[in-house]
Structure formats: C-alpha cells, structure tokens
C-alpha cells in the first residue's frame, strides 16, 4: 500500500476506524469519511500526516462527491474506496417498521454505496485502475426477522458489486465485497438489545474483533483476492482467515 490513497466511509468507529489504522500501517494515505467530525479528526490526529478527516454523509450525493474530490485534491489520486458506512436501524418487523427510518437505511446502505462508486469510478478510470470494496453481510443472502431494511439494502449492494465488476473490470477497476460475519462493534450492541432473531441471542464472545476485517480489507487490495472479484469474501471461511494471517 506504499504510495496508495485509500478513502474509507464510516471511518469514525468500528470496522472503518480499524481499516484506517490497518491501511495507514501498511503505508497508505487515508481519507477518513464520516458524519462525526470530532471522531474522525481524533483518528486522523492519531494516524498523523497520512490521514485526512472529511465530514461526509453517504446518503447525500453532493457530500460524497465533494469528499472524494477533496481526497484527490489533497493526495493526488484515489486508489482504493472502502464503502463501509452502514446502519442496522430500524430493527423492526415489517408490520411495525417506520417508513422514514426504513428508507433511511436504503439511503445509507444501498444508495450510499452507489454514490461512492459513482464518484470514484471516473477518477479510477482516468488513473487506469483501482479497487472498490463494499462491506457486505451474510444478510445480503439470508433474510432475518426484523432486518428487512438491512437485508434488502445489503442484497442490493451485493448486486451493485456484481454490476460494477461487470462494467468496470475491463477498465482495470477491481470491485469486490467483504462479508465479515459478526464483529464486536456498536452495531452488535444494538442487535443484542433488540432481542429479535437468532443473531441477538449470540454470546458476545463469538464476535470477531474489528481489526480482523480491517486487516482483511488491506489483503483484498492485492492479487490474492482476485478470485473473489465481483462477489463477497467471507471472513467465516477458515481458508480466508488463514490467507489474511488472522489464524
């Protein structure tokens, strides 16, 4: 990752923050995109001059467009985009879900991924290539009670991964997803508190640390992950964990 520029959405905490640290440790310059300015500024200060904090709401096309333009202006290029920002809310059965909150999940989890791609792809085309990684979920393929907005939006994002690979692979742009499994983040606290569906009943000890997907994202930028282009890498796969060096 030496000399590479990586933009990460949802970089204020959890997988996004762990990914920022992992990419910076590997030698990359990192643009930290999130709505929480104070948190990404603190993380940027921790990382040092290789980090840039940019307030960004992925549900707003103009906000995403401007953040990635500032990234290129600051660092001169954009080699990797990690579409990590996501929300589990609302955790509610279809009959009870508040329509505005349901739509907001689609704005973040699906439209936010499209906005990131739409802003990054022209830049990467001009450069002759790049990598786009969408943080996915097992919920993209399996329905779970109370998670209709999350499952539907993640399934749509997986289709965006497939479509972007089909369209942009010939232009040297690598597009793939990471399905990390259950990770010890704030999202799992919300899931546990909901008491809905089997995931909420899991013992917290089974969740993997956030630095595992962070390290996997770095690994996915190399040729070893090419067999997964256009689909999701699953961190539940022991062979993948071994390849990344997690076990």
C-alpha positions as CSV (number, residue, x, y, z in Angstrom):
1,X,0.0,0.0,0.0
2,X,3.0,2.3,-0.1
3,X,2.1,5.4,-2.0
4,X,-1.5,4.4,-2.3
5,X,-4.5,6.6,-1.4
6,X,-7.5,5.0,0.4
7,X,-10.9,6.6,1.2
8,X,-13.0,4.9,3.8
9,X,-16.6,5.8,4.6
10,X,-18.0,5.2,8.1
11,X,-14.4,5.7,9.4
12,X,-15.3,7.1,12.8
13,X,-15.6,3.8,14.6
14,X,-15.8,0.0,14.3
15,X,-14.6,-1.6,11.1
16,X,-14.0,1.8,9.4
17,X,-11.6,3.0,12.1
18,X,-9.8,-0.3,12.3
19,X,-9.4,-0.3,8.5
20,X,-8.0,3.2,8.6
21,X,-5.3,2.1,11.1
22,X,-4.6,-1.0,9.1
23,X,-4.2,0.8,5.8
24,X,-2.1,3.5,7.4
25,X,0.2,0.9,9.0
26,X,0.6,-0.7,5.6
27,X,1.9,2.6,4.2
28,X,-1.2,4.2,2.6
29,X,-2.5,7.7,2.9
30,X,-6.1,7.5,4.2
31,X,-9.1,9.8,3.8
32,X,-11.5,9.3,6.7
33,X,-15.1,10.0,5.8
34,X,-17.9,10.1,8.4
35,X,-20.6,12.4,9.7
36,X,-18.9,12.5,13.2
37,X,-16.3,15.2,12.6
38,X,-14.8,15.1,16.1
39,X,-14.2,11.3,16.0
40,X,-12.5,11.3,12.6
41,X,-10.4,14.3,13.5
42,X,-9.2,12.5,16.6
43,X,-8.4,9.4,14.5
44,X,-6.6,11.5,11.9
45,X,-4.5,13.1,14.7
46,X,-3.6,9.6,15.9
47,X,-2.6,8.4,12.5
48,X,-0.7,11.6,11.6
49,X,0.0,13.4,8.3
50,X,-1.0,10.4,6.2
51,X,-4.7,10.9,7.3
52,X,-7.3,13.4,6.2
53,X,-10.6,13.8,8.1
54,X,-13.6,14.8,5.9
55,X,-17.1,15.2,7.1
56,X,-19.4,13.2,4.8
57,X,-22.9,11.9,4.8
58,X,-23.0,8.9,2.4
59,X,-26.8,9.4,1.9
60,X,-26.1,12.7,0.2
61,X,-24.7,12.5,-3.3
62,X,-23.2,16.0,-3.2
63,X,-21.5,15.3,0.1
64,X,-19.9,12.1,-1.2
65,X,-18.8,13.8,-4.4
66,X,-17.2,16.7,-2.6
67,X,-15.4,14.4,-0.1
68,X,-13.8,12.3,-2.8
69,X,-12.9,15.3,-4.8
70,X,-11.1,16.8,-1.7
71,X,-9.3,13.5,-1.3
72,X,-8.0,13.6,-4.8
73,X,-7.1,17.3,-4.4
74,X,-5.2,16.6,-1.2
75,X,-3.4,13.4,-2.2
76,X,-3.4,13.5,-6.0
77,X,-5.1,10.2,-6.6
78,X,-7.6,7.6,-5.3
79,X,-6.5,4.0,-5.4
80,X,-9.0,2.3,-3.1
81,X,-12.5,3.1,-1.9
82,X,-13.9,1.2,1.0
83,X,-17.7,1.6,1.2
84,X,-18.1,0.7,4.8
85,X,-20.7,3.1,6.2
86,X,-23.9,1.3,7.2
87,X,-26.8,1.1,9.6
88,X,-28.8,-1.7,11.1
89,X,-31.7,0.5,12.0
90,X,-34.6,0.1,12.1
91,X,-34.6,-3.3,13.7
92,X,-38.3,-3.9,13.4
93,X,-40.7,-6.3,11.8
94,X,-42.3,-5.2,8.6
95,X,-45.7,-4.5,10.1
96,X,-44.1,-2.2,12.7
97,X,-41.2,-0.5,10.8
98,X,-41.4,3.3,10.5
99,X,-41.3,4.0,6.8
100,X,-38.9,7.0,7.1
101,X,-36.4,5.0,9.1
102,X,-36.7,2.1,6.7
103,X,-36.0,4.4,3.7
104,X,-33.0,6.0,5.5
105,X,-31.4,2.5,5.7
106,X,-31.7,2.2,2.0
107,X,-30.2,5.7,1.6
108,X,-27.2,4.7,3.6
109,X,-26.6,1.0,2.8
110,X,-27.5,1.0,-0.8
111,X,-27.6,4.5,-2.3
112,X,-24.5,5.4,-0.3
113,X,-22.6,2.6,-2.0
114,X,-23.8,3.7,-5.4
115,X,-22.8,7.3,-4.6
116,X,-19.3,6.2,-3.6
117,X,-18.9,4.2,-6.8
118,X,-20.3,6.9,-8.9
119,X,-17.8,9.4,-7.6
120,X,-14.8,7.1,-7.6
121,X,-15.1,5.2,-10.9
122,X,-14.4,8.2,-13.2
123,X,-11.3,9.0,-11.1
124,X,-10.1,5.4,-11.2
125,X,-10.8,5.2,-15.0
126,X,-8.6,8.2,-15.6
127,X,-5.8,6.6,-13.5
128,X,-6.1,3.3,-15.3
129,X,-7.5,1.3,-12.4
130,X,-8.3,1.0,-8.7
131,X,-10.1,-1.1,-6.1
132,X,-13.6,-0.7,-4.7
133,X,-14.5,-2.8,-1.7
134,X,-18.1,-2.8,-0.4
135,X,-18.5,-4.0,3.2
136,X,-21.3,-6.6,2.9
137,X,-23.0,-9.1,5.2
138,X,-24.4,-12.5,5.3
139,X,-27.8,-10.7,5.4
140,X,-27.3,-9.9,1.7
141,X,-28.1,-13.5,1.0
142,X,-30.2,-14.6,4.0
143,X,-33.4,-13.0,5.3
144,X,-33.5,-12.4,9.1
145,X,-36.6,-11.4,11.1
146,X,-36.7,-7.7,12.0
147,X,-33.9,-6.8,9.5
148,X,-35.9,-6.3,6.3
149,X,-34.3,-2.9,5.6
150,X,-30.8,-4.2,6.3
151,X,-31.2,-7.4,4.3
152,X,-32.8,-5.7,1.3
153,X,-30.3,-2.9,1.2
154,X,-27.3,-5.2,1.6
155,X,-28.7,-7.6,-1.1
156,X,-28.9,-4.5,-3.4
157,X,-25.3,-3.5,-2.5
158,X,-24.1,-7.0,-3.4
159,X,-25.8,-6.6,-6.8
160,X,-24.0,-3.3,-7.2
161,X,-20.7,-5.2,-6.6
162,X,-21.6,-7.6,-9.3
163,X,-22.7,-4.9,-11.8
164,X,-19.7,-2.7,-11.2
165,X,-17.4,-5.7,-11.7
166,X,-19.1,-6.5,-15.0
167,X,-18.9,-2.9,-16.2
168,X,-15.6,-1.7,-14.8
169,X,-13.4,-4.8,-14.7
170,X,-12.4,-4.2,-18.3
171,X,-11.2,-0.8,-17.2
172,X,-8.8,-2.2,-14.6
173,X,-11.1,-1.5,-11.6
174,X,-11.3,-4.3,-9.1
175,X,-14.7,-4.5,-7.4
176,X,-15.5,-6.9,-4.6
177,X,-17.2,-7.2,-1.2
178,X,-16.3,-8.3,2.3
179,X,-18.7,-10.2,4.4
180,X,-17.1,-10.1,7.8
181,X,-19.6,-12.1,9.9
182,X,-20.5,-10.8,13.4
183,X,-18.0,-8.2,14.6
184,X,-17.6,-6.7,18.1
185,X,-18.9,-3.2,17.3
186,X,-21.6,-0.8,18.4
187,X,-23.9,-2.5,15.8
188,X,-23.8,-5.7,17.8
189,X,-24.8,-3.9,20.9
190,X,-28.0,-2.6,19.2
191,X,-28.7,-6.1,17.8
192,X,-28.3,-7.7,21.3
193,X,-30.6,-5.1,22.8
194,X,-33.3,-5.7,20.2
195,X,-33.9,-9.3,21.2
196,X,-35.1,-10.0,17.7
197,X,-33.9,-13.0,15.6
198,X,-31.1,-15.5,16.5
199,X,-28.2,-13.0,16.0
200,X,-29.4,-11.1,19.1
201,X,-29.0,-14.3,21.1
202,X,-25.4,-14.8,20.3
203,X,-22.9,-14.6,23.1
204,X,-20.6,-11.6,22.6
205,X,-17.6,-13.8,22.9
206,X,-18.3,-15.2,19.4
207,X,-17.9,-11.9,17.7
208,X,-14.6,-11.2,15.9
209,X,-12.5,-8.1,16.7
210,X,-12.9,-5.1,14.3
211,X,-9.2,-5.3,13.4
212,X,-9.8,-8.6,11.6
213,X,-12.0,-7.1,8.8
214,X,-9.6,-4.1,8.9
215,X,-6.7,-6.3,8.0
216,X,-8.8,-8.3,5.5
217,X,-9.6,-5.2,3.6
218,X,-5.9,-4.5,3.2
219,X,-5.3,-8.0,1.9
220,X,-8.2,-7.7,-0.5
221,X,-6.3,-4.9,-2.3
222,X,-3.8,-7.5,-3.5
223,X,-3.9,-10.1,-6.2
224,X,-4.6,-12.9,-3.7
225,X,-8.2,-11.7,-3.5
226,X,-8.7,-11.7,-7.3
227,X,-10.7,-15.0,-7.3
228,X,-13.5,-13.1,-5.4
229,X,-13.8,-10.2,-7.8
230,X,-17.5,-9.4,-8.4
231,X,-18.6,-11.2,-5.2
232,X,-18.0,-11.3,-1.4
233,X,-15.0,-12.6,0.5
234,X,-16.4,-14.3,3.7
235,X,-14.4,-14.0,6.9
236,X,-16.3,-17.0,8.1
237,X,-14.2,-19.1,5.7
238,X,-11.2,-20.5,7.6
239,X,-9.1,-20.6,4.5
240,X,-9.6,-16.9,4.0
241,X,-8.7,-16.2,7.7
242,X,-5.5,-18.2,7.2
243,X,-4.7,-16.3,3.9
244,X,-5.1,-13.0,5.7
245,X,-3.0,-14.2,8.6
246,X,-5.7,-14.0,11.2
247,X,-5.3,-17.5,12.4
